[in-house]
Amino acid sequence: MGISDNLEEVEPTILIGIGFVLFLIPEPATSTLGIGLMLLGIVWWIQWA
């Protein structure tokens, strides 16, 4: 059991976290990109569940 076994669960979480940070930056372009990354991470997470 190494990191590669749990990598499928970590990658979407990282996308959600980066998206959340970008969403908090008060600029329309980064907020839109942040929401897109969060949605991508959530869909990816649900797909692997």
MOPAC internal coordinates of N, CA, C and O (Angstrom, degrees):
PM7 1SCF
backbone

  N    0.0000 0     0.00 0     0.00 0    0    0    0
  C    1.4476 1     0.00 0     0.00 0    1    0    0
  C    1.5209 1   109.58 1     0.00 0    2    1    0
  O    1.2310 1   121.58 1   -77.68 1    3    2    1
  N    1.3027 1   114.58 1   102.32 1    3    2    1
  C    1.4486 1   119.21 1   177.98 1    5    3    2
  C    1.5133 1   111.33 1  -117.49 1    6    5    3
  O    1.2310 1   122.16 1    11.17 1    7    6    5
  N    1.3068 1   113.47 1  -168.83 1    7    6    5
  C    1.4504 1   119.08 1  -179.80 1    9    7    6
  C    1.5257 1   110.61 1   -65.89 1   10    9    7
  O    1.2310 1   120.42 1   145.51 1   11   10    9
  N    1.3328 1   116.80 1   -34.49 1   11   10    9
  C    1.4610 1   119.45 1  -177.72 1   13   11   10
  C    1.5269 1   112.15 1   -64.27 1   14   13   11
  O    1.2310 1   119.56 1   154.56 1   15   14   13
  N    1.3302 1   118.44 1   -25.44 1   15   14   13
  C    1.4604 1   121.39 1   177.88 1   17   15   14
  C    1.5260 1   111.36 1   -70.90 1   18   17   15
  O    1.2310 1   119.73 1   146.72 1   19   18   17
  N    1.2995 1   118.12 1   -33.28 1   19   18   17
  C    1.4674 1   122.53 1  -177.84 1   21   19   18
  C    1.5224 1   113.13 1  -102.56 1   22   21   19
  O    1.2310 1   120.08 1  -172.31 1   23   22   21
  N    1.3156 1   117.44 1     7.69 1   23   22   21
  C    1.4575 1   120.79 1  -176.31 1   25   23   22
  C    1.5222 1   111.98 1   -65.88 1   26   25   23
  O    1.2310 1   119.81 1   149.47 1   27   26   25
  N    1.3309 1   117.97 1   -30.53 1   27   26   25
  C    1.4596 1   121.23 1   179.50 1   29   27   26
  C    1.5297 1   111.36 1   -65.69 1   30   29   27
  O    1.2310 1   119.50 1   154.13 1   31   30   29
  N    1.3159 1   118.56 1   -25.87 1   31   30   29
  C    1.4609 1   121.98 1   178.89 1   33   31   30
  C    1.5261 1   111.52 1   -89.73 1   34   33   31
  O    1.2310 1   120.00 1   154.56 1   35   34   33
  N    1.3136 1   117.61 1   -25.44 1   35   34   33
  C    1.4627 1   121.42 1  -176.23 1   37   35   34
  C    1.5294 1   111.35 1   -81.59 1   38   37   35
  O    1.2310 1   119.90 1   141.39 1   39   38   37
  N    1.3336 1   117.79 1   -38.61 1   39   38   37
  C    1.4594 1   120.77 1  -175.63 1   41   39   38
  C    1.5277 1   113.15 1   -59.45 1   42   41   39
  O    1.2310 1   118.63 1   132.27 1   43   42   41
  N    1.3543 1   120.22 1   -47.73 1   43   42   41
  C    1.4681 1   118.17 1   178.10 1   45   43   42
  C    1.5196 1   112.90 1   -63.57 1   46   45   43
  O    1.2310 1   120.55 1   146.06 1   47   46   45
  N    1.3260 1   116.55 1   -33.94 1   47   46   45
  C    1.4629 1   120.32 1   179.46 1   49   47   46
  C    1.5210 1   110.42 1   -65.43 1   50   49   47
  O    1.2310 1   120.43 1   141.48 1   51   50   49
  N    1.3212 1   116.78 1   -38.52 1   51   50   49
  C    1.4632 1   120.83 1   177.80 1   53   51   50
  C    1.5270 1   110.05 1   -65.28 1   54   53   51
  O    1.2310 1   120.31 1   137.96 1   55   54   53
  N    1.3442 1   117.01 1   -42.04 1   55   54   53
  C    1.4670 1   119.82 1   177.50 1   57   55   54
  C    1.5142 1   111.52 1   -61.32 1   58   57   55
  O    1.2310 1   120.17 1   137.59 1   59   58   57
  N    1.3131 1   117.28 1   -42.41 1   59   58   57
  C    1.4657 1   121.02 1   178.79 1   61   59   58
  C    1.5228 1   110.10 1   -63.13 1   62   61   59
  O    1.2310 1   120.14 1   137.64 1   63   62   61
  N    1.3273 1   117.33 1   -42.36 1   63   62   61
  C    1.4620 1   121.20 1   179.93 1   65   63   62
  C    1.5175 1   112.50 1   -65.07 1   66   65   63
  O    1.2310 1   120.05 1   135.02 1   67   66   65
  N    1.3353 1   117.50 1   -44.98 1   67   66   65
  C    1.4597 1   120.90 1   178.15 1   69   67   66
  C    1.5253 1   110.07 1   -64.44 1   70   69   67
  O    1.2310 1   120.58 1   139.02 1   71   70   69
  N    1.3336 1   116.50 1   -40.98 1   71   70   69
  C    1.4591 1   120.04 1   177.52 1   73   71   70
  C    1.5081 1   112.31 1   -61.40 1   74   73   71
  O    1.2310 1   120.36 1   140.28 1   75   74   73
  N    1.3295 1   116.92 1   -39.72 1   75   74   73
  C    1.4601 1   120.69 1   179.47 1   77   75   74
  C    1.5230 1   111.09 1   -65.26 1   78   77   75
  O    1.2310 1   120.62 1   138.68 1   79   78   77
  N    1.3279 1   116.43 1   -41.32 1   79   78   77
  C    1.4691 1   120.12 1   178.58 1   81   79   78
  C    1.5273 1   110.01 1   -64.09 1   82   81   79
  O    1.2310 1   120.23 1   136.47 1   83   82   81
  N    1.3413 1   117.17 1   -43.53 1   83   82   81
  C    1.4615 1   119.68 1   178.21 1   85   83   82
  C    1.5262 1   111.47 1   -65.42 1   86   85   83
  O    1.2310 1   120.26 1   146.43 1   87   86   85
  N    1.3214 1   117.12 1   -33.57 1   87   86   85
  C    1.4541 1   121.00 1   178.53 1   89   87   86
  C    1.5308 1   111.28 1   -65.27 1   90   89   87
  O    1.2310 1   120.34 1   146.84 1   91   90   89
  N    1.3249 1   116.95 1   -33.16 1   91   90   89
  C    1.4637 1   120.84 1  -178.54 1   93   91   90
  C    1.5251 1   113.09 1   -74.28 1   94   93   91
  O    1.2310 1   120.09 1   159.36 1   95   94   93
  N    1.3373 1   117.44 1   -20.64 1   95   94   93
  C    1.4648 1   120.32 1   178.57 1   97   95   94
  C    1.5303 1   107.83 1   -72.24 1   98   97   95
  O    1.2310 1   119.90 1   -56.94 1   99   98   97
  N    1.3221 1   117.79 1   123.06 1   99   98   97
  C    1.4759 1   120.93 1  -172.60 1  101   99   98
  C    1.5291 1   113.40 1   -77.42 1  102  101   99
  O    1.2310 1   120.61 1  -114.83 1  103  102  101
  N    1.3066 1   116.44 1    65.17 1  103  102  101
  C    1.4585 1   121.46 1   175.45 1  105  103  102
  C    1.5274 1   106.83 1  -141.76 1  106  105  103
  O    1.2310 1   119.47 1   -46.35 1  107  106  105
  N    1.3250 1   118.61 1   133.65 1  107  106  105
  C    1.4647 1   120.25 1  -173.46 1  109  107  106
  C    1.5343 1   114.63 1   -57.23 1  110  109  107
  O    1.2310 1   119.75 1   140.38 1  111  110  109
  N    1.3283 1   118.08 1   -39.62 1  111  110  109
  C    1.4656 1   120.39 1  -177.18 1  113  111  110
  C    1.5308 1   111.21 1   -66.94 1  114  113  111
  O    1.2310 1   120.27 1   134.94 1  115  114  113
  N    1.3152 1   117.09 1   -45.06 1  115  114  113
  C    1.4674 1   118.83 1  -179.02 1  117  115  114
  C    1.5199 1   111.19 1   -71.88 1  118  117  115
  O    1.2310 1   120.18 1   147.43 1  119  118  117
  N    1.3349 1   117.26 1   -32.57 1  119  118  117
  C    1.4640 1   119.40 1   177.71 1  121  119  118
  C    1.5220 1   110.83 1   -66.11 1  122  121  119
  O    1.2310 1   120.43 1   139.16 1  123  122  121
  N    1.3286 1   116.79 1   -40.84 1  123  122  121
  C    1.4645 1   120.80 1   178.39 1  125  123  122
  C    1.5200 1   110.58 1   -65.84 1  126  125  123
  O    1.2310 1   120.51 1   136.05 1  127  126  125
  N    1.3251 1   116.64 1   -43.95 1  127  126  125
  C    1.4653 1   120.41 1   176.95 1  129  127  126
  C    1.5165 1   110.73 1   -62.63 1  130  129  127
  O    1.2310 1   120.17 1   140.45 1  131  130  129
  N    1.3219 1   117.28 1   -39.55 1  131  130  129
  C    1.4601 1   121.50 1   178.91 1  133  131  130
  C    1.5125 1   112.35 1   -63.31 1  134  133  131
  O    1.2310 1   120.13 1   137.12 1  135  134  133
  N    1.3393 1   117.35 1   -42.88 1  135  134  133
  C    1.4584 1   120.48 1   178.11 1  137  135  134
  C    1.5223 1   110.07 1   -64.36 1  138  137  135
  O    1.2310 1   120.45 1   139.16 1  139  138  137
  N    1.3306 1   116.74 1   -40.84 1  139  138  137
  C    1.4656 1   120.58 1   177.88 1  141  139  138
  C    1.5171 1   112.19 1   -61.37 1  142  141  139
  O    1.2310 1   120.33 1   136.78 1  143  142  141
  N    1.3335 1   116.97 1   -43.22 1  143  142  141
  C    1.4668 1   120.12 1   178.63 1  145  143  142
  C    1.5290 1   111.62 1   -66.72 1  146  145  143
  O    1.2310 1   120.55 1   141.20 1  147  146  145
  N    1.3300 1   116.54 1   -38.80 1  147  146  145
  C    1.4705 1   118.76 1   177.84 1  149  147  146
  C    1.5237 1   110.86 1   -64.01 1  150  149  147
  O    1.2310 1   120.27 1   136.39 1  151  150  149
  N    1.3238 1   117.09 1   -43.61 1  151  150  149
  C    1.4635 1   119.66 1   178.76 1  153  151  150
  C    1.5251 1   111.43 1   -64.40 1  154  153  151
  O    1.2310 1   120.26 1   138.98 1  155  154  153
  N    1.3376 1   117.10 1   -41.02 1  155  154  153
  C    1.4620 1   120.49 1   176.86 1  157  155  154
  C    1.5236 1   110.83 1   -61.02 1  158  157  155
  O    1.2310 1   120.26 1   135.69 1  159  158  157
  N    1.3207 1   117.10 1   -44.31 1  159  158  157
  C    1.4675 1   120.94 1   178.82 1  161  159  158
  C    1.5157 1   112.34 1   -63.99 1  162  161  159
  O    1.2310 1   120.11 1   140.05 1  163  162  161
  N    1.3467 1   117.39 1   -39.95 1  163  162  161
  C    1.4655 1   120.54 1  -179.77 1  165  163  162
  C    1.5203 1   110.70 1   -67.09 1  166  165  163
  O    1.2310 1   120.47 1   135.78 1  167  166  165
  N    1.3347 1   116.71 1   -44.22 1  167  166  165
  C    1.4711 1   119.83 1   178.98 1  169  167  166
  C    1.5177 1   110.32 1   -64.30 1  170  169  167
  O    1.2310 1   120.15 1   139.48 1  171  170  169
  N    1.3237 1   117.32 1   -40.52 1  171  170  169
  C    1.4599 1   121.50 1   178.87 1  173  171  170
  C    1.5255 1   109.82 1   -63.45 1  174  173  171
  O    1.2310 1   120.21 1   137.58 1  175  174  173
  N    1.3198 1   117.20 1   -42.42 1  175  174  173
  C    1.4524 1   122.81 1  -179.96 1  177  175  174
  C    1.5284 1   110.86 1   -62.88 1  178  177  175
  O    1.2310 1   120.54 1   136.09 1  179  178  177
  N    1.3497 1   116.57 1   -43.91 1  179  178  177
  C    1.4658 1   120.99 1  -179.54 1  181  179  178
  C    1.5170 1   110.74 1   -67.67 1  182  181  179
  O    1.2310 1   120.09 1   143.79 1  183  182  181
  N    1.3319 1   117.43 1   -36.21 1  183  182  181
  C    1.4608 1   121.31 1  -179.71 1  185  183  182
  C    1.5241 1   111.21 1   -63.37 1  186  185  183
  O    1.2310 1   119.81 1   141.71 1  187  186  185
  N    1.3247 1   117.97 1   -38.29 1  187  186  185
  C    1.4722 1   120.85 1  -177.28 1  189  187  186
  C    1.5278 1   112.25 1   -83.53 1  190  189  187
  O    1.2310 1   120.02 1   169.05 1  191  190  189
  N    1.3288 1   117.57 1   -10.95 1  191  190  189
  C    1.4740 1   120.32 1  -176.86 1  193  191  190
  C    1.5007 1   112.46 1   -72.73 1  194  193  191
  O    1.2310 1   120.10 1   180.00 1  195  194  193

